[in-house]
């Protein structure tokens, strides 16, 4: 089986319309018989609620471990929301 890897940036998954558009790309590839790996960034840009820079701003003086957890949490939220979109 051939596998396609899609990487969707923050602005691609930052809105419902963007997530719907991205999910259509994934569905078309699946319908064509490809295996799919979808990678998503944190949603939006700085200032948006779940963007990495925004999350880091919640604890500007945090230590390395806390910063690492904050930086990864935006992607985790985005992955959950995008997975929900794909399940529809």
PyMOL commands that set and color helices and strands:
alter all, ss='L'
color gray80, all
select helices_A, chain A and resi 16-31+52-57+64-87
alter helices_A, ss='H'
color red, helices_A
select strands_A, chain A and resi 3-8+35-40
alter strands_A, ss='S'
color yellow, strands_A
deselect
rebuild
show_as cartoon
